[in-house]
Amino acid sequence: MGRKIKGRGAVGGITKGFAMVSEETIQGWSGIDEETGLIMEIGHPFEGKSIIGSILIISGGKGSNGWSCHFHAAKMSGKAPAGMVFPKIDSRTGVAAVVTGVPTVTDLEENVFELVKTGDYVLVNGDEGYIEILESGEEANG
């Protein structure tokens, strides 16, 4: 595929992984279990699914600054996503990206929710500020 979506790098580095895409934000407190990497927010589209090694593409965070605490704890226990993408970054997601230290891209020039689907294999380039769809979910999961 090779479709690039330009944005701005928020945290440097380059990573690849399978996308978890949701326009619905994740709650800060009790949104993820940092010991298992599972999303535990009741009613969230990804409830019960693991963020470990994923490229987490969501519209932002909700709740308090607990976001950064939980994502940092997930990183320390080896249960964090491989990369993160936010169409627009806010204080919760910005601090979480920094303390997690995973490649992060924001300020996208196109609607990522129309272009990337859960299961697509994507590259996040936080150095140059873009994401790239390497394979669609159908191709990647064959």
N, C-alpha and C positions, 0 to 999 in steps of 0.2 A: 504494500500500500504506500508507505512512505509519506503520508499526509502530515505536514508540519503545521502547527498552530503557534503563532508567535505571541509572546508575552514579555514578561520581565522576570528575570531571575531574582528570587527573594533569598534563597539559600543555595550556595554553590554546590556543584557536584553533578555527576551524571549517573543515572540508574535506569533500570528496566524492570518491568513487572506487569502483572495483569491488573487492569483497571477495575476499581470499584467506583461506580459513578452514581451519584445521587444529588438531586437538587435540594433534598431535605438535609438540613444540618444535623449534626450530632450534638447531643447534650454534653456539657462539660462534666458535671458531677453525675455519676452513674450512667454515663453514655458508653464508656468502654471499660472492660476489665483489664487493667494493665498487667495482671498476672497470667492471663490466658490469651490476650489479644482479641477477645470476642466483643462484638458490639452487643451491649445488653440493654440498650434503651428500648423499652417496651413500645411496640408499634412502629419502630423504624424499619424501613425496607430491608436493611441489612441486619436486623436483630438475629443474633445467634451466629453470624458469620465472622470470620477472622480477618483482621486487618494486616496480619503478619506478612511482610514481604510484598504487599499490594502497592499499587499506585492509587492513593485515596484522592478522588476528585469529587469535591463537595462544594456547595455554595458558601460555606462559612461555618462558624461555630455559634452555639447558642448557650446561654447561661452565663456563668461567672468565669473568672480567670482560672477556675479548676481545670479548664481545657489544657493549659500548659502543664500543670502538675501531672495530670493523668497521662498525657502523651510523653512527658519526660520519664515517668515511671515505666511506661511501656517500653521505651527505648532502653532503659537500664536493665530491664528483665529480658531483653531480646525479643520483644513482642510488637515492635513498631512497624508501621508501613515502610516500604523502601523509598517512597517519595510521596509528595503531596502537591496538589494543584488546586488553586482557588481562583475563580474568575476575578474576584476582588478580595484583597486581604483585609482583615480587621485586626484589632488589638489581640483578641483571643487566638486567632489562627496564626498571626505573625509571631507571637511569643512561642506558641507551640512548635512552629516550624524551626525557630532558632534553637530552642532547647532540645528538640528532637535531633536536629542536625542533619536531616535528610534533604536531598535536593528538592527544592520547592520552586514552582513557577506560579506567577499571578499576573493580573492585569492583561488577560488574554484579549486578543484583537477580534476573536470570533467566539460564537457561542459553543463552548466545549460540550454542553449537554446535548446539542444537536449532532455533534460530530463523533464523540467518543462514547462507546457503550460498555457496560460492564462485561468483562471477559476479553476485551480487546487487549492486545499486548502492546504496551507503549513505552517509549523512552522519555524520560524527564531530563532536560538539560538546564540545570540551574545556573550554569556558568554563562551560557549564551541566551537564556531566557526563552526557551520554546519546549513544546512537547511534540512528539512524533508518534503517529499510529503506525506501528510496525506490521501488525497483523490484526485483522478483524477477529472477533471472538469465534466466529465460525471456522476461520482458517486456523487459528491458534489452538482451538480445542478439538479440531478435526473430525 
